[in-house]
């Protein structure tokens, strides 16, 4: 009924931890790059670029995170 915890389980957990760290680093890098692009658009000289950035920020800040995750999925 109960399964024993053995060395293959530890290896599986270590592999999962590596994937977690790798995906977290990828998300951090992508978020930093995306944030930098939006920040650069927010201070751009062209008014239409600033307005697009302002609209994007308003939409992202105005919707719940769960809705954004559903849309992204």
Backbone as numpy.savetxt, mean C-alpha at the origin, in Angstrom:
# Nx Ny Nz CAx CAy CAz Cx Cy Cz
-6.20 -35.97 16.74 -7.02 -34.80 16.74 -6.15 -33.55 16.74
-5.09 -33.51 17.55 -4.20 -32.36 17.57 -2.95 -32.68 16.76
-2.47 -31.69 16.05 -1.28 -31.87 15.25 -0.07 -31.33 16.03
1.04 -32.03 15.96 2.23 -31.58 16.67 2.95 -30.51 15.86
3.62 -29.64 16.56 4.38 -28.56 15.94 5.80 -29.06 15.71
6.24 -29.08 14.44 7.52 -29.66 14.13 8.36 -28.70 13.28
9.52 -29.15 12.88 10.46 -28.33 12.12 9.90 -27.84 10.78
9.16 -28.64 10.02 8.57 -28.10 8.79 7.62 -26.92 9.04
6.96 -26.93 10.19 6.09 -25.81 10.51 6.91 -24.54 10.74
8.04 -24.68 11.40 8.91 -23.53 11.64 9.45 -22.99 10.32
9.83 -23.89 9.42 10.32 -23.47 8.11 9.22 -22.75 7.33
8.01 -23.25 7.41 6.88 -22.60 6.73 6.63 -21.21 7.30
6.69 -21.06 8.62 6.50 -19.76 9.26 7.63 -18.79 8.91
8.85 -19.29 8.81 9.98 -18.43 8.44 9.83 -17.96 7.00
9.38 -18.85 6.13 9.15 -18.47 4.73 8.04 -17.43 4.64
6.99 -17.61 5.40 5.89 -16.64 5.42 6.35 -15.30 5.97
7.22 -15.30 6.96 7.74 -14.05 7.52 8.59 -13.31 6.48
9.37 -14.04 5.70 10.15 -13.40 4.64 9.24 -12.76 3.59
8.18 -13.45 3.21 7.22 -12.89 2.26 6.55 -11.65 2.83
6.25 -11.67 4.11 5.62 -10.52 4.75 6.54 -9.32 4.73
7.81 -9.52 5.03 8.77 -8.43 5.01 8.96 -7.91 3.59
9.05 -8.80 2.62 9.24 -8.38 1.23 8.04 -7.59 0.71
6.84 -8.07 0.99 5.66 -7.35 0.53 5.48 -6.02 1.25
5.86 -5.97 2.51 5.80 -4.71 3.25 6.79 -3.69 2.68
7.99 -4.14 2.34 8.98 -3.25 1.73 8.49 -2.76 0.36
7.88 -3.65 -0.40 7.34 -3.26 -1.71 6.22 -2.24 -1.56
5.35 -2.44 -0.59 4.26 -1.49 -0.35 4.80 -0.15 0.14
5.83 -0.18 0.98 6.43 1.05 1.47 7.06 1.83 0.31
7.79 1.15 -0.54 8.41 1.81 -1.69 7.37 2.36 -2.66
6.34 1.56 -2.94 5.29 2.03 -3.85 4.51 3.19 -3.28
4.23 3.13 -1.99 3.52 4.24 -1.35 4.35 5.51 -1.32
5.65 5.37 -1.07 6.53 6.54 -1.06 6.62 7.15 -2.45
6.74 6.31 -3.47 6.80 6.82 -4.84 5.50 7.48 -5.25
4.38 6.84 -4.93 3.08 7.43 -5.25 2.85 8.73 -4.50
3.22 8.78 -3.23 3.08 10.00 -2.45 3.96 11.12 -2.98
5.15 10.77 -3.41 6.04 11.77 -3.99 5.46 12.34 -5.28
4.87 11.48 -6.10 4.26 11.96 -7.35 3.07 12.87 -7.07
2.24 12.51 -6.12 1.09 13.34 -5.78 1.55 14.66 -5.16
2.58 14.61 -4.32 3.10 15.84 -3.72 3.70 16.76 -4.78
4.40 16.17 -5.74 4.96 16.98 -6.83 3.85 17.59 -7.68
2.78 16.84 -7.91 1.66 17.37 -8.67 0.93 18.46 -7.88
0.94 18.33 -6.57 0.24 19.31 -5.71 0.91 20.67 -5.75
2.22 20.73 -5.98 2.94 21.99 -6.02 3.40 22.36 -7.43
2.82 21.72 -8.44 3.20 21.99 -9.83 2.78 23.40 -10.23
3.42 23.89 -11.26 3.10 25.23 -11.75 1.78 25.25 -12.54
1.50 24.17 -13.24 0.28 24.12 -14.05 -0.94 23.95 -13.15
-1.93 24.79 -13.35 -3.12 24.76 -12.50 -3.91 23.47 -12.69
-3.94 22.94 -13.91 -4.72 21.72 -14.14 -4.10 20.52 -13.43
-2.77 20.50 -13.30 -2.11 19.41 -12.58 -2.42 19.51 -11.09
-2.38 20.73 -10.55 -2.72 20.93 -9.14 -4.16 20.54 -8.86
-5.07 20.87 -9.78 -6.48 20.54 -9.54 -6.72 19.03 -9.61
-6.02 18.34 -10.48 -6.13 16.87 -10.53 -5.62 16.26 -9.23
-4.50 16.77 -8.74 -3.94 16.27 -7.48 -4.90 16.56 -6.32
-5.47 17.76 -6.30 -6.42 18.09 -5.24 -7.65 17.20 -5.30
-8.14 16.92 -6.51 -9.28 16.02 -6.65 -8.96 14.61 -6.20
-7.78 14.13 -6.55 -7.36 12.79 -6.13 -7.28 12.71 -4.61
-6.68 13.73 -4.00 -6.55 13.75 -2.54 -7.92 13.80 -1.88
-8.83 14.60 -2.43 -10.17 14.70 -1.85 -10.91 13.37 -1.93
-10.76 12.68 -3.04 -11.44 11.38 -3.19 -10.85 10.35 -2.24
-9.52 10.31 -2.15 -8.87 9.31 -1.29 -9.16 9.59 0.18
-9.12 10.86 0.58 -9.40 11.19 1.97 -10.88 11.09 2.30
-11.74 11.19 1.29 -13.17 11.20 1.54 -13.83 9.83 1.53
-13.10 8.80 1.16 -13.69 7.46 1.14 -13.05 6.60 2.23
-13.82 5.72 2.83 -13.25 4.82 3.84 -12.23 3.86 3.21
-11.26 3.46 4.02 -10.20 2.57 3.53 -10.76 1.24 3.04
-11.79 0.73 3.70 -12.36 -0.54 3.29 -12.97 -0.44 1.89
-13.60 0.67 1.57 -14.15 0.89 0.23 -13.03 0.95 -0.80
-11.94 1.63 -0.46 -10.79 1.68 -1.37 -10.21 0.30 -1.61
-10.14 -0.51 -0.57 -9.63 -1.88 -0.74 -10.55 -2.71 -1.62
-11.86 -2.55 -1.46 -12.80 -3.28 -2.31 -12.64 -2.84 -3.78
-12.48 -1.55 -4.01 -12.30 -1.06 -5.37 -10.98 -1.53 -5.98
-9.94 -1.57 -5.18 -8.65 -2.02 -5.68 -8.66 -3.52 -5.98
-9.43 -4.26 -5.20 -9.48 -5.70 -5.43 -10.27 -6.01 -6.68
